């Protein structure tokens, strides 16, 4: 727990994901010739790392990861921890890590490519969603064509929802969808703006 008694993100991962699996009997697979203390230290470091890396996940996703781990444990009894890569890849499928936490990947959005995407209705949101999920920008012509179509769909949908809101015809679902769109656009615009500032100051290409 934090010093003020509030649950930290690491505490939350331990409560929802790690501790229930430990209580169910999951542990670290021993290495040949490894002493118990060495195994405990290796497991502690492994779990501390998971608690930090999965802190961005929602409670629901952490519960889903727990179910995945129960079915994916190593050994004949599935009682050894699955590997770190398996946890992170599964989490990424359930809930992509926020692009803001991946500066090397987000830097593409902070380049001139981000400013170019901003100029096309719907493109910024479409590319942001693609890059956040795939952890890379589109590289194939087929991906770019699909993103062009997706951008048009996003722009049309956002315009329709905004019109419904302006005319007081929007329901809760409409407003939630528009809020989600605007939140993604706001996040993307912040990265693009930061990249432009860096270029003006001569700290980025």
C-alpha positions in Angstrom: 0.0 0.0 0.0 1.0 3.6 -0.5 2.1 5.6 2.5 -1.4 7.3 2.6 -3.2 4.0 2.7 -4.3 4.1 -0.9 -3.9 1.0 -3.0 -1.1 1.3 -5.6 -1.3 -0.1 -9.1 1.2 -2.8 -8.0 -1.0 -3.7 -5.0 -4.0 -4.0 -7.2 -2.2 -6.4 -9.6 -1.2 -8.5 -6.7 -4.7 -8.5 -5.2 -6.6 -9.4 -8.4 -4.0 -11.5 -10.3 -1.0 -12.6 -8.4 -2.2 -13.5 -4.9 -5.2 -15.6 -6.1 -2.9 -17.6 -8.3 -0.4 -18.1 -5.5 -3.2 -19.3 -3.2 -4.2 -21.7 -5.9 -0.7 -23.2 -5.8 1.1 -21.5 -8.6 4.8 -21.1 -8.2 8.1 -20.6 -9.9 9.5 -23.6 -11.8 12.8 -24.6 -10.2 16.1 -24.7 -12.0 18.4 -27.6 -11.7 20.7 -27.1 -8.7 18.9 -23.9 -7.6 18.6 -23.3 -3.8 15.2 -22.5 -2.3 16.3 -19.0 -1.4 17.5 -18.4 -5.0 14.2 -19.6 -6.4 12.3 -17.4 -4.0 14.3 -14.3 -5.0 13.8 -15.1 -8.7 10.1 -15.5 -8.2 9.9 -12.3 -6.2 11.7 -10.4 -9.0 9.5 -11.9 -11.7 6.3 -11.0 -9.8 7.5 -7.5 -9.0 8.1 -7.0 -12.7 4.6 -8.3 -13.6 3.0 -6.0 -11.0 4.7 -3.0 -12.5 4.2 -3.9 -16.2 0.5 -4.8 -15.8 -0.4 -1.9 -13.6 -2.1 -0.2 -16.5 -4.7 -3.0 -16.9 -8.2 -2.6 -15.7 -9.6 -4.9 -13.0 -11.6 -6.8 -15.6 -8.5 -7.4 -17.7 -6.5 -8.6 -14.6 -9.3 -11.0 -13.8 -9.1 -12.3 -17.4 -5.4 -12.7 -17.1 -5.9 -14.7 -14.0 -8.2 -17.1 -15.8 -5.7 -17.3 -18.7 -2.8 -18.1 -16.4 -4.8 -20.8 -14.7 -5.2 -22.5 -18.0 -1.7 -21.7 -19.3 0.5 -22.6 -16.4 3.6 -24.7 -17.2 4.1 -28.3 -16.1 1.8 -31.3 -16.1 -0.3 -29.8 -13.3 -0.1 -26.3 -14.9 1.2 -25.1 -11.5 4.3 -23.1 -12.7 4.0 -19.5 -13.7 3.6 -18.9 -17.4 6.4 -16.8 -18.9 6.5 -13.0 -18.8 6.1 -12.7 -22.5 2.8 -14.7 -22.4 1.4 -12.4 -19.7 2.3 -9.3 -21.6 1.1 -10.5 -25.0 -2.2 -11.7 -23.5 -2.7 -8.4 -21.7 -2.0 -6.6 -25.0 -4.7 -8.5 -26.7 -7.2 -7.7 -23.9 -6.2 -4.1 -23.4 -3.4 -2.5 -25.4 -0.8 -0.6 -23.3 -1.5 3.2 -23.6 0.7 4.7 -26.3 1.9 7.3 -23.9 3.7 4.6 -22.0 5.6 3.5 -25.1 7.7 6.6 -26.0 9.7 4.8 -28.7 6.6 3.8 -30.6 4.7 7.1 -29.8 7.6 9.0 -31.3 6.2 8.1 -34.8 3.1 10.1 -33.9 5.3 12.9 -32.7 7.0 13.0 -36.1 5.7 14.8 -39.2 3.7 11.7 -39.9 1.4 12.6 -37.0 0.9 16.1 -38.3 0.0 14.7 -41.7 -2.5 12.3 -40.1 -4.1 15.2 -38.2 -4.9 16.9 -41.5 -7.2 14.1 -42.7 -10.6 13.7 -40.9 -10.6 10.5 -38.9 -7.1 9.5 -39.8 -5.5 10.6 -36.5 -7.8 8.4 -34.4 -7.6 5.5 -36.9 -3.8 5.5 -36.8 -3.6 6.0 -33.1 -5.8 2.9 -32.5 -3.8 0.9 -35.0 -0.4 1.8 -33.5 -1.6 1.3 -30.0 -2.8 -2.2 -30.8 0.0 -3.4 -33.1 2.8 -1.4 -31.5 4.0 -0.2 -34.9 2.8 2.1 -37.6 1.1 0.8 -40.8 3.8 -0.5 -43.2 1.9 -2.4 -45.9 -0.2 -0.9 -48.7 -3.1 -3.1 -47.6 -2.9 -1.7 -44.1 -2.8 1.9 -45.4 -5.9 1.3 -47.6 -7.7 -0.3 -44.7 -6.8 2.7 -42.5 -8.1 5.1 -45.2 -11.5 3.3 -45.0 -11.4 3.2 -41.3 -10.6 6.9 -41.1 -13.6 7.7 -43.2 -15.9 5.6 -41.1 -14.6 7.2 -37.9 -15.0 10.7 -39.3 -18.6 10.0 -40.5 -19.5 8.4 -37.2 -18.1 11.2 -35.2 -19.9 13.8 -37.3 -23.2 12.0 -37.0 -22.8 11.6 -33.2 -21.9 15.3 -32.8 -24.9 16.3 -34.8 -27.1 14.2 -32.6 -25.6 15.8 -29.5 -26.0 19.3 -30.9 -29.7 18.5 -31.7 -30.3 17.0 -28.3 -31.2 13.6 -29.9 -28.2 11.7 -28.5 -28.7 8.9 -26.0 -26.2 7.7 -23.4 -24.6 5.2 -25.8 -24.1 8.0 -28.4 -22.5 10.3 -25.8 -20.2 7.5 -24.5 -19.1 6.7 -28.1 -18.4 10.3 -28.8 -16.5 10.8 -25.5 -14.4 7.8 -26.3 -13.6 9.2 -29.8 -12.7 12.6 -28.4 -10.5 11.1 -25.7 -8.4 9.2 -28.2 -8.2 12.3 -30.5 -7.1 14.4 -27.5 -4.4 11.9 -26.6 -3.1 11.7 -30.2 -3.2 15.5 -30.6 -1.1 15.9 -27.4 1.7 13.6 -28.8 1.6 15.4 -32.2 1.8 18.8 -30.5 4.7 17.6 -28.3 6.5 16.5 -31.5 6.0 19.8 -33.2 7.3 21.7 -30.1 10.4 19.4 -30.1 11.1 20.1 -33.7 10.7 23.9 -33.3 13.2 23.7 -30.4 15.6 21.6 -32.4 15.4 18.6 -30.1 13.8 16.2 -32.6 14.0 15.3 -36.3 
